[in-house]
């Protein structure tokens, strides 16, 4: 969905078009009072036709520049013929700033401003402070508005790209990096058994191949911006049960409450947090037992992961810990981690369940 700033630029263009139409109508009407001013009417009609023709040019820079030059010439003629033409300078400022790059548009606006000031002086027969200040202020406002919107829109787009890059980094860390780490550990264990106990090495190699296959699926889904493969055909409780079943050692999983559908993104966030937490407990803490509990409460869903490892989760957290905290906070939830050396680690992630899931 386009950002509000991105939608504001077309709105500026629409207001500019409406202002040009209104001023052309007023100019034509003033030329019809008392005795019709045929030259003014003729130039006004030509200007209106040229302006309307330019609206169908689309994004063709060369034709837009030719169109702008033709409009400028007709406008200068109108300014010479009637003081009403001077008022068209303001929408023309916006038009130039919208169709031309800034390095070209600003000098063009400056030239239009000079014509407007000279036109006022020509028709009034004298130089007046207000007649000079008005076009100058109008040009400054137009430049500030359009270039300000452009700069803000570019900044918004840049931040959006950074957010997307961070999201992608989290996904890679929580899927591919975790999978590759598991493969490394499994193959290392298999290597140690390969010579002396080959019967124990074979299952480890088979498990490594299974993790590699799952990682390949995750990589393909990540490229296509899809959700985790484990949630494609499974509920969150089923995906968590499958996660714990793949972990060597004593790992338990329990569901409290009645499982129900959650708002978009909540399942993914909780699964990723569980994957990261379990992987950290296996790789870094030396835990002998890991317990996962998924609780469906009245107005929230909670994931609790407790292990009896070395309790150094804060020191070993790094990017993974920040990633988990960011995932939960972005969805309006809370994230807590308690870890004491020698006393294991407890993690609690809570997300609002929502009634509109």
C-alpha positions in Angstrom: 0.0 0.0 0.0 1.4 3.4 -0.9 2.5 5.6 2.0 0.5 8.8 2.8 3.4 10.8 1.4 3.3 8.9 -1.8 -0.4 9.6 -2.1 0.1 13.3 -1.4 2.0 14.0 -4.6 -0.9 13.0 -6.9 -3.2 15.1 -4.7 -0.9 18.1 -5.3 -1.2 17.5 -9.0 -5.0 17.3 -8.8 -5.3 20.5 -6.9 -2.9 22.1 -9.5 -5.2 21.0 -12.4 -8.3 22.3 -10.6 -6.6 25.6 -9.9 -5.6 26.0 -13.6 -9.1 25.2 -14.8 -10.6 27.7 -12.3 -8.2 30.5 -13.2 -8.7 30.0 -17.0 -12.5 30.2 -16.5 -12.1 33.4 -14.5 -9.7 34.9 -17.1 -12.1 34.0 -19.9 -15.1 35.4 -18.0 -13.2 38.7 -17.3 -12.4 39.0 -21.0 -16.2 38.7 -21.8 -17.3 41.6 -19.7 -18.4 44.8 -21.5 -16.6 44.4 -24.8 -15.2 40.9 -25.5 -11.4 40.9 -25.6 -10.8 38.6 -28.5 -7.0 38.2 -28.2 -7.3 37.3 -24.5 -10.1 34.8 -25.3 -8.1 33.2 -28.1 -4.9 32.8 -26.0 -6.9 31.5 -23.0 -8.6 28.9 -25.2 -5.3 27.9 -26.8 -3.7 27.7 -23.3 -6.6 25.5 -22.1 -6.4 23.2 -25.1 -2.6 22.9 -24.7 -2.9 22.2 -21.0 -5.6 19.5 -21.6 -3.5 17.8 -24.3 -0.5 17.6 -21.9 -2.5 15.6 -19.4 -2.4 12.5 -21.7 1.4 12.5 -22.2 2.1 10.3 -19.2 5.8 9.8 -18.2 7.5 10.9 -21.4 10.2 13.5 -20.3 10.9 14.9 -23.8 7.3 15.5 -24.7 6.6 16.9 -21.2 9.4 19.4 -21.7 8.1 20.5 -25.1 4.6 20.8 -23.6 5.9 22.9 -20.7 7.7 25.2 -23.1 4.6 25.6 -25.2 2.5 26.4 -22.1 5.1 28.9 -20.9 5.1 30.8 -24.2 1.3 30.9 -24.3 1.3 32.1 -20.6 3.8 34.9 -21.3 1.6 36.1 -24.2 -1.4 36.0 -21.8 0.5 37.9 -19.2 1.3 40.6 -21.7 -2.4 40.9 -22.7 -4.1 40.8 -19.3 -3.1 41.1 -15.6 -5.4 38.1 -15.0 -2.8 35.9 -16.6 -0.3 36.7 -13.8 -2.4 34.6 -11.4 -1.7 31.5 -13.4 1.9 31.6 -12.3 1.2 29.9 -9.0 -0.3 26.6 -10.5 2.4 26.7 -13.1 5.0 26.7 -10.3 3.6 23.4 -9.0 3.3 22.0 -12.6 7.0 22.7 -13.3 8.0 21.1 -10.0 5.9 18.0 -10.7 7.0 17.3 -14.2 10.6 18.4 -14.2 13.6 17.2 -12.1 14.5 19.6 -9.3 17.7 20.8 -10.9 15.6 22.0 -14.0 12.4 22.9 -12.2 13.9 25.4 -9.7 15.4 27.7 -12.5 12.2 27.4 -14.5 10.1 28.5 -11.4 12.6 31.4 -11.0 12.0 32.4 -14.6 8.2 32.2 -14.2 8.5 34.3 -11.1 10.4 37.1 -13.0 7.7 37.1 -15.7 5.0 37.4 -13.1 6.7 40.3 -11.3 7.4 42.1 -14.6 3.8 41.4 -15.7 2.4 43.1 -12.6 4.6 46.1 -13.1 3.7 46.3 -16.8 -0.1 46.4 -16.2 0.1 48.7 -13.1 2.6 51.1 -14.6 4.8 51.0 -11.5 6.8 48.7 -9.3 5.0 47.8 -6.1 6.5 45.9 -3.1 3.5 43.6 -2.8 3.5 42.8 -6.6 7.1 41.7 -6.2 6.7 39.9 -2.9 3.6 37.9 -3.9 5.1 35.9 -6.8 8.3 35.4 -4.8 6.5 34.0 -1.8 4.3 31.8 -4.0 7.4 30.4 -5.8 9.0 29.7 -2.4 5.9 28.0 -1.0 5.6 25.8 -4.2 9.3 24.8 -4.0 9.1 24.0 -0.3 5.9 22.0 -0.6 6.8 19.8 -3.6 10.5 19.3 -2.8 9.6 18.7 0.9 7.1 16.0 -0.1 9.6 14.4 -2.4 12.3 14.4 0.2 9.9 13.0 2.9 8.7 10.3 0.4 12.2 9.3 -0.4 13.1 9.1 3.3 10.0 7.0 3.9 10.9 4.7 1.1 14.5 4.4 2.4 13.2 3.5 5.9 10.8 1.0 4.3 13.7 -0.7 2.6 15.7 -0.8 5.8 12.7 -2.3 7.6 12.4 -4.9 4.9 16.1 -5.7 5.0 15.9 -6.1 8.8 12.9 -8.4 8.4 14.7 -10.5 5.8 17.8 -10.7 8.1 15.6 -12.0 10.9 14.0 -14.6 8.6 17.4 -15.8 7.3 18.7 -16.0 10.9 15.7 -17.8 12.3 15.5 -20.3 9.4 18.5 -20.9 7.2 21.2 -20.0 9.8 19.5 -22.2 12.4 19.2 -25.0 9.9 22.8 -24.8 8.8 23.9 -24.8 12.4 21.9 -27.9 13.1 23.3 -29.6 10.1 26.8 -28.7 11.3 26.2 -30.2 14.8 24.6 -33.4 13.4 27.4 -34.0 10.9 30.0 -33.3 13.6 28.4 -35.8 15.9 28.2 -38.3 13.0 31.9 -37.8 12.2 32.8 -38.7 15.8 30.9 -42.0 15.5 31.8 -42.8 11.9 34.8 -45.0 12.6 34.1 -46.5 16.0 30.3 -46.7 16.0 29.0 -46.4 12.4 25.6 -47.7 13.3 25.0 -44.5 15.4 26.5 -42.2 12.7 23.9 -43.3 10.0 20.8 -41.9 11.8 22.6 -38.6 12.5 23.5 -38.3 8.8 19.9 -39.1 7.9 18.7 -36.5 10.3 21.1 -33.9 8.8 19.7 -34.7 5.3 16.2 -34.2 6.6 17.2 -30.8 8.1 18.8 -29.9 4.8 15.7 -30.7 2.9 13.6 -28.7 5.3 16.0 -25.8 4.9 15.7 -25.9 1.2 11.9 -25.7 1.5 12.3 -22.7 3.9 14.7 -21.0 1.5 12.3 -21.3 -1.4 9.4 -20.0 0.7 11.5 -17.2 1.9 12.4 -16.1 -1.7 8.6 -16.2 -2.5 7.9 -14.2 0.8 5.7 -17.1 2.1 5.3 -18.1 5.7 7.2 -20.9 7.5 6.9 -24.3 5.8 5.9 -25.8 9.2 2.8 -23.6 9.3 1.8 -24.2 5.7 -0.3 -27.3 6.5 -0.2 -27.3 10.3 -1.5 -25.3 13.2 0.8 -23.6 15.6 0.5 -26.3 18.3 1.3 -29.0 15.7 4.3 -27.0 14.4 5.6 -26.6 17.9 5.1 -30.3 18.7 7.0 -31.2 15.5 9.8 -28.8 16.5 10.2 -30.5 19.9 10.1 -34.0 18.4 13.1 -33.2 16.3 15.3 -32.2 19.3 17.5 -34.7 20.9 17.3 -35.1 24.7 14.3 -34.5 27.0 12.0 -31.9 25.4 8.4 -31.5 26.4 5.5 -29.5 24.9 2.2 -28.7 26.4 -0.9 -26.7 25.2 -3.0 -25.0 27.8 -6.5 -23.7 26.8 -8.4 -24.2 23.6 -6.3 -23.6 20.4 -7.9 -21.0 18.1 -7.0 -18.9 15.1 -4.7 -15.9 15.8 -4.3 -12.5 14.1 -2.0 -12.5 11.0 1.6 -12.9 11.8 1.2 -14.1 15.4 1.7 -17.8 14.5 4.8 -17.0 12.6 6.3 -14.9 15.3 5.7 -17.4 18.1 7.1 -20.3 16.0 10.2 -18.3 15.1 10.7 -17.4 18.8 10.4 -21.0 19.8 12.8 -22.1 17.1 15.4 -19.6 18.1 15.0 -20.3 21.8 15.3 -24.1 21.5 18.2 -23.8 19.1 20.0 -21.5 21.6 19.3 -23.9 24.4 20.7 -26.8 22.4 23.8 -25.1 21.0 24.8 -22.8 23.8 23.4 -23.7 27.2 24.0 -27.4 27.3 20.4 -27.9 28.6 19.3 -31.4 29.5 15.6 -30.5 29.5 13.6 -28.0 27.6 9.9 -27.4 28.3 7.6 -25.4 25.9 4.2 -24.3 27.0 1.7 -22.6 24.6 -1.2 -21.0 26.5 -4.4 -19.7 24.9 -5.8 -17.2 27.4 -8.9 -15.0 27.3 -7.3 -12.0 25.5 -3.7 -13.2 24.7 -1.6 -16.2 23.7 1.6 -16.9 25.6 4.6 -19.0 24.8 6.9 -20.0 27.7 10.2 -21.8 27.2 12.2 -23.0 30.2 15.5 -24.9 30.1 17.9 -26.1 32.8 21.1 -25.0 30.9 24.0 -22.8 32.0 21.8 -19.7 32.3 24.0 -17.5 30.0 21.2 -16.7 27.5 21.7 -12.9 27.9 25.4 -13.1 27.2 24.9 -15.4 24.2 21.7 -13.7 22.9 23.2 -11.4 20.2 21.2 -10.9 17.1 18.8 -13.7 17.9 17.6 -12.2 21.2 17.1 -8.8 19.5 15.3 -10.5 16.7 12.8 -12.2 19.0 12.2 -9.1 21.0 11.6 -7.1 17.8 9.2 -9.7 16.4 7.0 -9.6 19.5 7.1 -5.9 20.1 6.1 -5.2 16.5 2.9 -7.1 17.0 2.0 -5.3 20.2 3.2 -8.0 22.6 5.5 -8.4 25.5 8.8 -10.2 25.8 10.6 -11.2 28.9 13.8 -13.2 29.5 15.2 -14.5 32.9 18.5 -16.1 32.9 20.9 -16.8 35.8 24.2 -18.5 35.5 23.8 -22.1 36.6 20.0 -21.9 37.0 18.8 -22.1 33.5 16.7 -19.7 31.3 13.0 -18.9 31.2 11.5 -17.0 28.3 8.0 -15.6 28.0 6.4 -14.1 24.9 2.9 -12.8 25.0 0.8 -11.5 22.1 -2.8 -10.1 22.1 -5.1 -12.8 20.8 -7.7 -10.4 19.3 -11.3 -11.0 18.6 -11.0 -10.5 14.8 -8.6 -13.3 14.1 
